[in-house]
Amino acid sequence: MTRSQLEAMAGASIDALIRSLVDVGLIEERNGSGEPTLWFGARAGLSGGAVIGEGTYEAALVNARGDLMEHAVGEFDADDRSGHAVRVAAIEGLEKVLPRKRDELLGIGIAVPGTCDPETGEVITSGQVRALEGTGFSQMLASSLGREILVDNDSHALALGEKWFGSGRGSLSFASLQTGTGLGVGLVLDGQIFRGPSGTAGELGHTAVVPQGDRCACGLTGCWETIATLRWLRAEAERVQLPKAGRMDAAKLHALAAESRAARRLFEDYADHLAIGLANLAQVLGVTLFVLHGDAVGGGEEFRALIEQAVRDRTLPGLSENIRIVLSKLDQRAAVLGAASLVLSSAFDLRT
């Protein structure tokens, strides 16, 4: 914003306040074609963010502009049920990126693959990293690192990253969809992340879309995940005898679709199957903006357009013309940015 825009919001002159913030580097002025705008300085709002995956971790130092000041990735033994391996990995990754002067840091946010209670930081269930469940993970990290730890589901973090720094900026309501080995949905409704009771909302991949369908890994039958994930895609690729079916993904399928009718048909089916769940979400909640992450991004613009049209075809008039599907420009960075955004939201007392 410009100074005049900020003063109009404040209803008073704020020149002295702006000068003081510029002097300490919390904000900076950017010159453009018109009146200079004000934006966060490079060292403003420093927050730690980490994402725990199935045997992997990612950690970053993030500022309020969304820059990754430091970044680290690594692996750990996901089969270690004691919790030792994941705790050591999380501390190791964060120690690599956090500033030595911890008083510069607002806090640390952690995104985990599972259901968790953001109020207590406890991980309730995690199919990918069982050792996280009920371990007091956040309390242990807080004790070791000397800063407050905030924990949330990784799909929620993806949406929060998009809300702060990506395609969701300025949108009151939207959904982000993680695609690939599973389907995870993060919902922003009326400007806030929708977590549901005890953080359990967002398991849209386990809603039933195929009556008498296949059994899902979760134990239910006919789940959206049974027809719109890499497991399904690779099984279908093998059935129609596409090359390297066991490693098939949206990017490889897109390349094959130009020369193979079978690949083209599967490419279109994959897009339509992803659209089914998104159309249901649009019909129930009226959400019209969807940000895609993960495997779907590899399918490129053509894949995005197929999904968008399929969602429109499955939604009622009055809603369908407003449907917009976008590929995340942040993509996988959105999760670690979202983890850090948990801290920024808390520090600035923004309800998210």
C-alpha positions as CSV (number, residue, x, y, z in Angstrom):
1,M,0.0,0.0,0.0
2,T,1.0,3.6,-0.3
3,R,1.3,6.0,2.6
4,S,-1.9,7.8,1.6
5,Q,-3.8,4.5,1.5
6,L,-2.6,3.6,4.9
7,E,-3.4,7.0,6.3
8,A,-6.9,6.8,4.9
9,M,-7.3,3.5,6.8
10,A,-5.8,4.9,10.0
11,G,-7.7,8.2,9.8
12,A,-4.6,10.1,10.9
13,S,-1.1,11.0,9.9
14,I,1.3,8.0,10.4
15,D,4.5,9.5,9.0
16,A,6.4,9.2,12.2
17,L,5.4,5.6,12.7
18,I,6.4,4.7,9.1
19,R,9.8,6.4,9.5
20,S,10.5,4.5,12.7
21,L,9.6,1.1,11.0
22,V,11.7,2.0,7.9
23,D,14.6,2.9,10.2
24,V,14.6,-0.5,11.9
25,G,14.1,-2.4,8.7
26,L,10.7,-3.8,9.3
27,I,9.2,-2.1,6.2
28,E,10.7,-0.6,3.1
29,E,9.6,1.8,0.4
30,R,9.4,0.6,-3.2
31,N,9.4,3.1,-6.0
32,G,7.3,2.5,-9.0
33,S,5.5,4.6,-11.7
34,G,3.4,6.4,-9.1
35,E,3.5,7.0,-5.3
36,P,6.0,4.7,-3.5
37,T,4.5,1.7,-1.9
38,L,5.3,0.2,1.5
39,W,6.2,-3.5,2.0
40,F,7.8,-5.7,4.6
41,G,11.6,-5.5,5.0
42,A,13.8,-8.6,4.3
43,R,14.2,-9.3,8.0
44,A,10.6,-8.6,9.0
45,G,8.5,-11.4,10.5
46,L,11.1,-14.1,10.5
47,S,9.4,-17.5,11.1
48,G,10.6,-21.1,11.0
49,G,8.6,-23.5,9.0
50,A,8.9,-27.3,8.7
51,V,7.0,-30.0,6.8
52,I,7.1,-33.6,7.9
53,G,6.4,-36.2,5.2
54,E,6.7,-40.0,4.9
55,G,10.4,-40.4,5.7
56,T,11.2,-36.8,4.6
57,Y,11.4,-33.4,6.1
58,E,11.7,-29.8,4.7
59,A,12.6,-26.8,6.8
60,A,12.9,-23.1,6.0
61,L,13.4,-19.7,7.5
62,V,10.7,-17.5,6.0
63,N,10.1,-13.7,6.2
64,A,6.8,-11.8,6.0
65,R,7.3,-11.3,2.3
66,G,7.3,-15.1,1.7
67,D,11.0,-15.3,0.8
68,L,12.8,-18.6,1.8
69,M,15.8,-17.1,3.5
70,E,17.2,-20.5,4.4
71,H,16.1,-23.9,3.2
72,A,17.0,-27.6,4.1
73,V,15.6,-31.0,3.2
74,G,16.5,-34.5,4.5
75,E,15.2,-38.0,5.3
76,F,14.5,-40.1,8.3
77,D,13.4,-43.7,9.1
78,A,9.6,-43.6,8.8
79,D,9.3,-47.1,10.2
80,D,10.8,-46.1,13.5
81,R,7.7,-46.1,15.8
82,S,9.5,-44.8,18.8
83,G,9.4,-41.3,17.5
84,H,13.2,-40.8,17.9
85,A,14.0,-40.6,14.2
86,V,11.3,-38.0,13.3
87,R,12.2,-35.9,16.4
88,V,15.9,-35.9,15.5
89,A,15.2,-35.1,11.9
90,A,12.9,-32.2,12.7
91,I,15.4,-30.6,15.1
92,E,18.2,-31.2,12.7
93,G,16.4,-29.5,9.8
94,L,15.3,-26.5,11.8
95,E,18.7,-26.0,13.4
96,K,20.1,-25.7,9.9
97,V,17.8,-22.8,9.0
98,L,17.0,-20.9,12.1
99,P,19.0,-17.8,13.1
100,R,21.5,-18.1,15.9
101,K,19.8,-15.2,17.6
102,R,16.5,-16.8,18.5
103,D,15.0,-13.5,19.6
104,E,14.8,-12.5,15.9
105,L,12.3,-15.4,15.4
106,L,8.6,-15.0,15.9
107,G,8.1,-18.8,16.3
108,I,8.0,-22.1,14.4
109,G,5.2,-23.8,12.5
110,I,5.1,-27.5,11.6
111,A,2.9,-29.1,8.9
112,V,2.3,-32.8,9.4
113,P,0.5,-35.5,7.4
114,G,-2.4,-36.3,9.6
115,T,-5.2,-35.0,11.8
116,C,-4.0,-32.8,14.6
117,D,-5.4,-30.4,17.2
118,P,-3.9,-27.0,16.4
119,E,-4.9,-25.7,19.9
120,T,-2.8,-28.3,21.7
121,G,-0.3,-29.3,19.0
122,E,-1.1,-32.9,19.5
123,V,-1.1,-35.2,16.4
124,I,-4.3,-37.4,16.6
125,T,-3.7,-39.7,13.7
126,S,-1.1,-39.9,10.9
127,G,-1.2,-42.7,8.4
128,Q,2.2,-41.7,6.9
129,V,4.2,-41.1,10.1
130,R,2.7,-43.2,12.9
131,A,5.4,-42.1,15.3
132,L,3.9,-38.6,15.4
133,E,0.7,-39.8,17.1
134,G,0.3,-38.8,20.7
135,T,4.0,-38.2,21.2
136,G,3.9,-34.6,22.5
137,F,5.9,-33.8,19.4
138,S,5.3,-30.0,19.6
139,Q,6.2,-29.8,23.3
140,M,9.4,-31.7,22.7
141,L,10.4,-29.4,19.8
142,A,9.5,-26.3,21.8
143,S,11.7,-27.5,24.7
144,S,14.6,-28.3,22.4
145,L,14.5,-25.2,20.2
146,G,13.4,-22.7,22.8
147,R,10.5,-21.2,20.8
148,E,6.7,-21.7,20.6
149,I,5.7,-24.5,18.2
150,L,2.4,-24.4,16.2
151,V,1.3,-27.6,14.5
152,D,-1.3,-28.2,11.8
153,N,-2.3,-30.6,9.0
154,D,-0.3,-30.3,5.8
155,S,-3.3,-29.7,3.6
156,H,-4.4,-26.8,5.9
157,A,-0.8,-25.5,5.6
158,L,-1.0,-25.6,1.8
159,A,-4.1,-23.5,1.8
160,L,-2.6,-21.1,4.3
161,G,0.5,-20.7,2.2
162,E,-1.7,-19.9,-0.8
163,K,-3.7,-17.4,1.3
164,W,-0.7,-15.5,2.4
165,F,1.7,-15.7,-0.6
166,G,0.0,-17.4,-3.6
167,S,-3.1,-17.7,-5.8
168,G,-5.4,-17.3,-2.8
169,R,-4.3,-13.8,-1.9
170,G,-7.3,-11.5,-1.8
171,S,-9.8,-14.3,-2.1
172,L,-12.2,-14.7,0.8
173,S,-13.0,-18.4,0.0
174,F,-11.1,-21.0,-2.0
175,A,-9.8,-24.6,-1.8
176,S,-6.3,-26.0,-2.4
177,L,-6.0,-29.6,-3.5
178,Q,-2.9,-31.8,-3.0
179,T,-2.8,-34.5,-5.7
180,G,-0.6,-37.5,-6.2
181,T,-0.4,-40.5,-3.8
182,G,-3.4,-39.2,-1.9
183,L,-5.9,-36.3,-2.1
184,G,-5.8,-33.6,0.6
185,V,-8.0,-30.5,0.7
186,G,-7.4,-27.3,2.5
187,L,-10.4,-24.9,2.7
188,V,-10.4,-21.2,3.3
189,L,-13.9,-20.0,4.0
190,D,-14.7,-16.3,4.6
191,G,-11.0,-15.6,5.1
192,Q,-10.3,-18.4,7.6
193,I,-8.9,-21.9,7.4
194,F,-11.8,-24.3,8.0
195,R,-10.5,-27.0,10.3
196,G,-13.7,-28.5,11.7
197,P,-14.0,-30.1,15.1
198,S,-10.6,-30.9,16.5
199,G,-8.9,-30.2,13.2
200,T,-10.6,-33.1,11.4
201,A,-12.0,-31.3,8.3
202,G,-10.5,-31.7,4.8
203,E,-10.5,-35.5,4.3
204,L,-12.3,-35.0,1.0
205,G,-10.4,-37.9,-0.6
206,H,-12.4,-40.3,1.5
207,T,-15.8,-39.1,0.5
208,A,-17.7,-41.7,-1.5
209,V,-18.0,-41.0,-5.2
210,V,-18.3,-44.6,-6.6
211,P,-21.2,-46.7,-5.3
212,Q,-20.0,-50.3,-4.8
213,G,-16.5,-49.1,-5.8
214,D,-13.1,-50.4,-4.9
215,R,-11.9,-50.6,-1.3
216,C,-9.7,-47.7,-0.3
217,A,-6.5,-48.0,1.8
218,C,-8.6,-46.3,4.6
219,G,-10.9,-49.3,4.7
220,L,-13.9,-47.6,3.1
221,T,-15.2,-48.3,-0.4
222,G,-15.7,-46.0,-3.4
223,C,-13.6,-43.2,-2.0
224,W,-12.5,-40.4,-4.3
225,E,-8.9,-41.5,-3.8
226,T,-9.7,-44.9,-5.4
227,I,-10.2,-43.2,-8.8
228,A,-8.1,-40.0,-8.8
229,T,-4.6,-40.8,-7.4
230,L,-1.3,-42.2,-8.7
231,R,-2.2,-45.6,-7.5
232,W,-5.3,-45.7,-9.7
233,L,-3.5,-44.0,-12.6
234,R,-0.7,-46.5,-12.7
235,A,-3.1,-49.5,-12.5
236,E,-5.0,-48.1,-15.4
237,A,-1.9,-47.4,-17.4
238,E,-0.8,-51.0,-16.9
239,R,-4.3,-52.2,-17.9
240,V,-4.1,-50.3,-21.2
241,Q,-0.5,-51.4,-21.7
242,L,1.2,-47.9,-21.6
243,P,5.0,-48.0,-21.3
244,K,6.5,-47.6,-17.9
245,A,3.1,-47.8,-16.3
246,G,4.5,-48.3,-12.8
247,R,6.1,-44.8,-12.8
248,M,3.2,-43.0,-14.6
249,D,2.2,-39.5,-13.5
250,A,0.4,-36.6,-15.0
251,A,3.5,-35.2,-16.7
252,K,4.5,-38.5,-18.4
253,L,0.9,-39.1,-19.3
254,H,0.6,-35.7,-20.9
255,A,3.7,-36.4,-23.1
256,L,2.3,-39.8,-24.2
257,A,-1.2,-38.4,-24.9
258,A,0.1,-36.6,-28.0
259,E,0.9,-39.9,-29.7
260,S,-1.4,-42.5,-28.1
261,R,-5.2,-42.7,-28.1
262,A,-5.1,-44.9,-25.0
263,A,-2.9,-42.4,-23.2
264,R,-5.1,-39.5,-24.4
265,R,-8.3,-41.2,-23.1
266,L,-6.6,-41.9,-19.7
267,F,-5.4,-38.3,-19.6
268,E,-9.0,-37.1,-20.0
269,D,-10.3,-39.6,-17.5
270,Y,-7.8,-38.6,-14.9
271,A,-8.9,-34.9,-15.3
272,D,-12.5,-35.9,-15.1
273,H,-12.0,-38.0,-12.0
274,L,-10.2,-35.1,-10.2
275,A,-13.1,-32.8,-11.3
276,I,-15.7,-35.0,-9.6
277,G,-14.6,-34.2,-6.1
278,L,-14.0,-30.5,-6.9
279,A,-17.5,-30.2,-8.4
280,N,-19.0,-31.8,-5.2
281,L,-17.1,-29.3,-3.1
282,A,-18.3,-26.4,-5.3
283,Q,-21.9,-27.5,-5.1
284,V,-21.9,-27.9,-1.3
285,L,-19.9,-24.8,-0.3
286,G,-20.2,-22.5,-3.3
287,V,-16.4,-22.3,-3.6
288,T,-15.3,-21.4,-7.1
289,L,-11.5,-21.0,-6.9
290,F,-9.4,-24.2,-6.7
291,V,-5.6,-24.2,-6.5
292,L,-4.0,-27.5,-7.6
293,H,-0.7,-28.8,-6.1
294,G,1.4,-31.9,-6.6
295,D,1.0,-34.3,-9.5
296,A,-1.7,-32.3,-11.3
297,V,0.7,-29.4,-11.8
298,G,2.9,-31.7,-14.0
299,G,0.0,-32.1,-16.4
300,G,0.4,-28.5,-17.4
301,E,-2.1,-26.0,-18.8
302,E,-3.9,-28.6,-20.9
303,F,-4.6,-30.7,-17.9
304,R,-5.7,-27.7,-15.9
305,A,-8.1,-26.6,-18.6
306,L,-9.6,-30.1,-18.9
307,I,-10.3,-30.2,-15.1
308,E,-11.8,-26.7,-15.2
309,Q,-14.2,-27.6,-18.0
310,A,-15.1,-30.9,-16.3
311,V,-15.9,-29.1,-13.0
312,R,-18.1,-26.6,-14.9
313,D,-19.9,-29.4,-16.7
314,R,-20.7,-31.0,-13.3
315,T,-22.0,-27.8,-11.5
316,L,-25.3,-26.0,-11.9
317,P,-25.7,-22.7,-13.9
318,G,-25.0,-19.7,-11.8
319,L,-22.1,-21.4,-10.2
320,S,-20.4,-23.1,-13.2
321,E,-19.4,-19.9,-15.0
322,N,-17.5,-18.7,-12.0
323,I,-15.4,-21.9,-11.6
324,R,-11.7,-21.2,-11.8
325,I,-8.9,-23.8,-11.6
326,V,-5.3,-22.6,-11.2
327,L,-2.0,-24.5,-10.9
328,S,-0.1,-23.4,-7.8
329,K,2.8,-21.1,-8.6
330,L,4.2,-22.0,-5.2
331,D,3.4,-25.7,-5.6
332,Q,5.3,-27.7,-2.9
333,R,6.8,-24.6,-1.4
334,A,3.3,-23.7,-0.3
335,A,3.4,-26.2,2.6
336,V,6.6,-24.8,4.2
337,L,5.4,-21.3,3.6
338,G,2.0,-22.3,5.1
339,A,3.8,-23.8,8.1
340,A,5.6,-20.4,8.7
341,S,2.3,-18.6,8.1
342,L,0.8,-20.3,11.2
343,V,3.3,-18.2,13.1
344,L,2.7,-15.0,11.2
345,S,-1.1,-15.4,11.7
346,S,-0.6,-15.9,15.4
347,A,1.9,-13.1,15.8
348,F,-0.2,-10.5,14.0
349,D,-3.4,-11.8,15.7
350,L,-5.1,-12.7,12.4
351,R,-7.8,-15.3,12.7
352,T,-6.9,-18.1,10.2
